[in-house]
Amino acid sequence: MPWIYLALAILFETIGTTALKASDGLTRLAPSLLVILAYGLSFALLAQVLRVIPVGIAYAIWSGLGIVFIALIGWLVFAQRLDGAALAGIALIIAGILVINLFSDATPH
């Protein structure tokens, strides 16, 4: 169950960050409210995850996948450019998350 909560926390963090961009500096009401709701849900779920998964591991996965998803949303939705260095960095983040999950004894499997 903690992995499902972590996936949902990442989803809500991604929604919150996307809404943050759409809020235009928190000047638009609906996206601003979505930011508060999505981040609140994300942190509440992450707090439950931290009961089982060590904070360093959970946060690395939460923030790493959030970065990857937001970069892709920026590219697809907001037409933001990803150059070679950005793509290489994203690949390294994904590789790091895979190493943690596949080889680390610090995560419950």
N, C-alpha and C positions, 0 to 999 in steps of 0.2 A: 503493500500500500504506500510506503513512503516514496517509491519511484513514480507512482501515479500522481501523488501530491506534488512532487518535484516537477513533473511534466506540466501539470496545471499551473504551478507557480511561474514557470517559464512562459507559458502561454499568456497569462495575465500580465506579466512584466512586459512582454512584447506588445500586447494591446495597449498598455499604459504608455509605453514609450512612443508608439505610433500616434496615439491620441495627443501626447505632449507636443509632437511636431504639428499636428493639425490644430492645436489650441492657439497657435500664433502668440506664443508668450503668455499663455493663460488669459488671453483677452476674449476668447470665445467660450461661452458658457457650457454648451453641451460637451465639447471635447475636454474641457477642463474638469467637468464632473466625472467624465469617463476616466480621466487620469487618476483622480482620487479613488474611485471605486476599484479600478483595475490594480493599482499599486497596493491598495488595502488588502484585496484578496490575495495578491501575490505574496505579500509579506506574511499574512496569516497562514497560508499554505506552507511557505518556507519555514515558518516557526514550527509547524508540525513535523516537517521533514527533519529538522535539527534534533528532534528527540531520538532519532535512530541513526542518521547519517552524520558523520563528523562535519563540523562547520566549514572547515577548509575545503573538503571535498564537495559538499553540497553547494557552497558558494562558487567554487570554480566551475562546476557544471551549470549552475543557474546563470551566472554572469556570462560564461563563455558561449553557451547556446543562445542567450539573449543577444549577444553581440552579433553572432552569425545571422540570426533571424532578422534583426533590425537592419543589418547591412543589406540583406536580400530585399527586405521591404523598401528600404531607401532606394535601391536600384530599380525595383519593379514598379513601385507606386509613385515615388517622388522623383523619378528619373535622375537619381544621383549616380555619378560615375564611380565605378570601382576599377582602379588601375591594377597593374600587376602586383605591386607591393601589397595592396589591400587584399587581393585574392590570395596571395601567399600567406599573409597573416591569418586570414580566415581558415585556410587549410591547416596551419599550425595549431590554431585553437581547436579545430575538430580532431586533429591528431592527438593533442593533449587530453582531450576528453575521452577519446578511445583508449589511450594508455591507462588513464585512471580507472576506467570501468573494466577493462580487460585484464590488467596486470596488477593492480594495487590490492593489497590485503586490507587496506583501510576502509574499503567500501563493503557493506553487506551485500552479498549476492543472492 
